[in-house]
Amino acid sequence: MDERALTEQLIAYDTSGGEGIRRAAGFVRGWLESREVEVRETHVRGLPVLVADAGPEGAPTTVLLHGHLDVVPGFPEQFAPRVEGERLYGRGAYDMKGGLAALMLAIADLQKVEGVRARLGIVPDEESEEEVERGCDVLVEEGFKGDFAITGEPTDMLVGVAAKGVFAMRIRVEGRAAHGATPWLGENAILRAIEVFRQIESLPFAGESSELFDRPSINLGRILGGDALNKVPDACVIDVDVRHLPEQVPEAILGQVSSIEGAEVISTFKRPPALVDPQSPFVRALCRAASSHHPDEVTSVGRDGASDAVSFLRAGIPAVEFGPTGAGHHGPEEWVSIPSLASYRRTITEFVRSLPSALGAEEGQRT
């Protein structure tokens, strides 16, 4: 089976909810086991977490590969994959069923690899809003550890050495009720909440930048307000998603937001940023492996989205994001480059196979 066919099969599962995730995980497990890949299954909040291994136990070097099955909700037609030229369209094509398909094929390719061990962990909840008991944390806690980790998030074949942190806030804004026919007698809480969001966009933290990022990302994700059509809403709740720079501190952002008159932060959700040394011998070896499959120079980049790489970093395991080429993730026209899937699969297998010699060469240079 090639990368495109496997990606199409994965896209066809609506994995924006638990039932679809369970069915897709059953397919993935069966696909791997039919290729004599041993699979272990555990669970997080009733959802399956899969681990597949390649290479000898006790090898001096272990590489962790990480992917996720879940996707954000999409329209029904997005779960019917379609091809236009070299682009494969569908929900999750880019984030990250294309990358996951290539990783599954790579772990099957690597079953007889020598001198290094490769482990593939597949989680069901990378897109979730859970702050604790996340699938990747469970993986690490249960022994999914190694010397270097690659999470297959889409990076256009560049190596992501930094990812923004998440600081999401639920903010309550109050108004004054009145009849909908006389809105001038009330104070519309929904309109006030939008004003609060505009003020958040103008706070000092929103204008800061760093070496790899032009600015933080600030998104108004949800508005919850109003209980009758003919009534001026007297309360509104907004969910604001801030992806902050690695150098920024969530508590400082909270302090700035809390200073806005009429804005009450009633709950928060946060995940730390991800940072890894771009001069790590593992990062350098991955860049070399990717260079022959990338039309431009392979560079280390910062990623705007949050990353499960933080689970590995907290355990002292250097981790990067690295995935195929495409665009439109979380949008209506999400696509992945079909040729890049083959390039990504080859890069992963070549990287793993070359590690013993690459690390030996790095050690020889240091001595």
Secondary structure, DSSP 8 states (H G I E B T S, - for coil): --HHHHHHHHHTS-TTSHHHHHHHHHHHHHHHHTTT--EEEEEETTEEEEEEEES-TT-S-EEEEEEE-------GGGGS-EEETTEEESTTIIIIIHHHHHHHHHHHHTTT--S-EEEEEEES-TTS--SSS-HHHHHHHTT---SEEEE----TT-EEEEE-EEEEEEEEEE-B--BTT-GGGSB-HHHHHHHHHHHHHTSGGGG---SS-SS-EEEEEEEEE-S-TTB--SEEEEEEEEEE-TT--HHHHHHHHHTSTT-EEEEEEEE--EE--TT-HHHHHHHHHHHTT-SS---EEEESS--THHHHHHTT--EEE----EE-TTSTT-EEEHHHHHHHHHHHHHHHHHHHHHHHHHHHHH-
